[in-house]
Every structure is written in C-alpha cells, then in structure tokens.
Amino acid sequence: MLNHKARSPSAENPELTWNDEIRSKIQNSVKLIKHEIVDVQSKILDFQWVVRVPEDFKCLYEHGGQFSADFIQIGGVNLNLFVKNPSWVLRNPRKFASQLIETILHDFEKSANNDDKSDYQLKIMLSALIGLFENQPHLTEMMASQGYAQKVCGDLLNDDIRKIGCEMEILNLLQQIFKNEFERVFDI
C-alpha cells in the first residue's frame, strides 16, 4: 500500500523525484501506447499486444544520466537533492559511493581532455561524495581499498584537472577521507 507521500503531487527525496515534468512525460507516453493499442485492436480483433516503449522515450532515471543542471542522477540518487541533505539514509550507500567515485574519475578524464570545461556537475558530484563521507564515514575505507584515493591524489596534481577549478572540492574530499581514517585507526 502506498503512503500519502508517494501519491502526493510532488514528492522528492534523493532517490525519488516525482514532479509535474516527470509525471507529464510518463502520462504522455502511456497515452500514446494506449491509443496505439486501441487503434490496432479496433482493426484486428485478435491482436496480441507486445509491450513496447516508444523509440523517443528517454527514462529520466537511468544510471549516470545527466539530463540537465537541475537533474544529475548517479546510482539512482538525485545529487542536487542529496547535496541539500547529505544525511539522507540511502538504500544502498556503498553502491552509490562506488558509482559516484567512478563517475567523478571518468569526468576528470573527460573534462581534462575537452575545451568545454563545465565544472558545475563535477563540483556537485564532489560535494555529494564529501557529504556522503561526512555522514557515513565507514564508506571512506573503500577509497583506499579500491585504489581511489591514489587516483584522486594523482588527478589533483594534473595541470588539466586544475584548470577545471575543482581543487578545493578535491582537497575537502581528501581531508574528509583522511579525517575519517585517522579517527577510525586511532578510535577517536
């Protein structure tokens, strides 16, 4: 049974965004499919319909989808909403952290190789990762164990990365990682 928030006209948390734009897109897609079925069934009475999504339909929730500055989603989490409230309890924080780190590292390479350096999304991703580590310090262990800390440190020294303008976010990320690890090791 759905709770009242799921049925409300606008419900948002980092793992669910249900607003007028998304609702309209889904409603329009369902209407198109419905009209297609009715048209075909009125002509062919024994028509067996096979579920088929329209070719131009794009899911706003696909992994890694970055469809607009207001909607950056990685691992099923809307980063803009998560940055506003990083203490939000996520269903799978380890998977989210891993996908977020991989996307950040991929975007480092992509941004370093392009003349068009839009650092807004990268800053949002780094802010989300910092907030995640501040609120769930146990996740910083994966940075070292999977070799991410070394890669981030190496990227900080890269001249192309410094042109993007995310040095402060990277330093804040490293500070959070080392702070959490220091507290864990020395049981502070």
MOTA-V176388 format. One record per helix or strand of 3 or more residues. SS is the DSSP state (helix for helix, strand for strand). FROM is the first residue (numbers start at 1). TO is the last residue. If there is no record, write none. Layout:
# MOTA-V176388
ss = (SS/SS)
from = (FROM/FROM)
to = (TO/TO)
This chain:
# MOTA-V176388
ss = (helix/strand/strand/helix/strand/strand/helix/helix/helix/helix/helix/helix/helix)
from = (4/11/16/20/66/71/79/93/120/137/148/159/167)
to = (7/13/18/43/68/74/84/113/135/145/157/164/185)
